[in-house]
Amino acid sequence: MTEPAFLVLTALVGEPRHGYGIVREVEELSDGRVQLKIGTLYGVLDRLTAEGLVEFEREEVQQGRLRRYYRITEPGAAALAAEAARLAGHAEAARARLRGHQAWGTA
């Protein structure tokens, strides 16, 4: 799973969001490190929708603009949980090696 897909799925946990809301949430989740461009966002949303991980919920007109809201599906939540566990495992392996490296470097 790509980092943008992981962050988009994470942004959709808890409530449906429209495109700009997803962009803002991804930026906040990544502490400003990831700033999705709209073209990238909709490419990710199209792929996640095709895979059944996200689905279109509704459209609303606000201030004369059409907003499409998306929500995470149960398979999407399961995929996100699996990816989070995989990443946590990799992070722990890296931390363990770094602890060993620090001990080796001070010996």
N, C-alpha and C positions, 0 to 999 in steps of 0.2 A: 504494500500500500504506500502510495506516495505521501510525502509530508502534507501537501495541500489537501489531499483527500482525507487524511487523518484529522487535520484541523477543521475541515468543513464538517465532517461527521461529529466531531466534538462540539462544534458550535451549535449543532442542531439538537443536541441532547437537552431535553427539558422543555423546549418550546419551538414551534415552527418559526422560521425567519425568512425574510425576503433577502434578495441579493445584497443590497447595501448593508443590511443588518448582519449578514454572514461575514462580509468583508470586515466590518468593524469588530465583530466578535473574534475572528481569526487574528486580527491585529492585537487585540487585547490578550488573547490566550498565549500568543507568542511574544508578549512584551515588546511589540513593535517590530520584531525581527522579520515576520512574514507579512507582506502587504500585497494581497492578491489583487491583480488587475481584473477588471470585469470580464474580459475575454477568457482569462484563465479560470475564473470562478465558474462561468457557465460551461466551459469544457469539462471541468471536474463534476459539476452537477449533472451534466448529460451522461457522463460515464457512470456515476454512482446511481443514477436513475435507471439506466439500462441494466445495471447489475442487480437492481432491486434493493439497494441499500438506502436509497432516499426516494421519496415520492413527492409529487406535486400535491399541495393541499388545496390552495385557493388563490384567487386573484382579487385584489382590491385596488380601487382607484383612490389615490391620495394626492391632493394638490395637482390634479390633472394628469398624474402619471400612474401607469399600471404597475402594481407590485405583485410579483408572483411569490407565494410562500411555499417553502419546502419543509418537509419533516423527515426525520430519520425513521426507518422501518425497524421492525424487530430483527430481521437479518442484518440490518445495518448496525444496530446496537451490539449484536453478537460479534460481528466482524470488528467493530471498534474495540470491544473488550479483548478479543483475541490479539489484536495488534498491540494494544496497550500492554498486555502481559508479555508479548514477545519483546517489545522494546524495553520493558522493565528488566527482563532477563538479560538482555544485552548490556544494559546499563550496569547491572549488578556485576556481571562478569568483568566489565571494564574497571569498575571500582575495585574489585578484588585483585585484579592484576596490578592496578596502580598502587594499592597498598603494599603488595609484594615488591614492586619496583622501588617504592620509597624506602622500604626496609633494606632492600639490597643496596640502594644507593648510599645509605648511611653506614653500612657495615664496614 
